[in-house]
Amino acid sequence: MSSATVRSSLEEAELIEKVTRLVDSRFKSDWRRAFDHYSSGSTAVVDRDQLIKLLDDAGIGNWVTRGAWADGVPNKMVTNGDKCVSWTEFQSVLQPGR
């Protein structure tokens, strides 16, 4: 396994762990409510700016690295190429028991 693969796996584990902690504490484990909080109301997707807010609230990265996180996360989650995270994409990657 390459070091890039290991780093990617560790970053994904950190993302899932910290977002899960955020959803548990702030949204009482209600994943849909958490998604709705961060998504654009009319389009029901989480765009880059909203994703940066979610990452900040979850304690992921810092003000220097958070943009890189926000650019990399959609690569793992987005299936339709729009660079925005839909509920289905959010749920399939982050929600426990997916």
N, C-alpha and C positions, 0 to 999 in steps of 0.2 A: 504494500500500500504506500503510495507516495505521500510526501509531507503535505502537499496541497490537499490531498484527499482527507488526510487526518485533520488538518486545519478546518476544512469545510465541514466535516462531521462534528467537530467540537463547536464550531460556530452555530450549526443547526441545533445542537443539543442546548447550547446557551440560549438561543432564541426561544425554543420551545419551553424551556424551564422558566425563563424570566417572564415571558408573556403569560404562561399558565399562572404564575404567582400573581401577576397583575390582575388577571381576570378573576382569580379566586378572591383576592383582597378587595378590589375596587368594585367589581361587578357581581359579587357573590356567586361565582362560578357560572354565570350566565353568559356563555360565549356569544350568543346572538346579540344580546344587549351591548356587549363590548364592541362587537363589529359595528353595530348601528351607531354607537358613540363616535367611532373614528371615521365612518364612511360618509361620503357625500350623500346627502339626503335624496336628491333627485336621481342620481345615477347608481346609488347603492354599491359603490366600490370605494376602496381605500386607495387614494392616489399617493404620489410620492411625499407630498407635504404632510398628509395625514399619517402616513407610515412613519415619517420622522417623529411626529408627535407621539405615536404609539411606542416607538423605540425609546424615546426619551422617558416617557412615563414608566416603561418597563425597566429602565436602568441599563439599557443596552448601548454600548459604545459611549462616546463623549462628543462634545460639540465639534471636534475635529473629525472623528471617524463615523459619526452617525449617518452622514450623507452617503458614504461608501456602503454602509449596511443597507440603507434604503435603496441603493442601486442594485445591490446583490440579492436582496430578499425576493424581489419579483422574479428573478431568474429561477428560483427554486419553486415558486408558487404559481406563477401566472401561466396558464395553459393556452390562452388565446392571443398572446403577443401584444396586448394593449398597455402593458406596464402598470396596470391597476389591478388590485387584488379584489376579486369578487367574494361573496359569501361562501360559495362552493369551494373556491381556491383556499380561502382563509381556513375554513373548516377542515379541509382534507389534509392540510399540512400541520396546523397548530392544535386543533382540538383533540383532547385525549380520546382514545378509543376510536380513532378515525378508521 
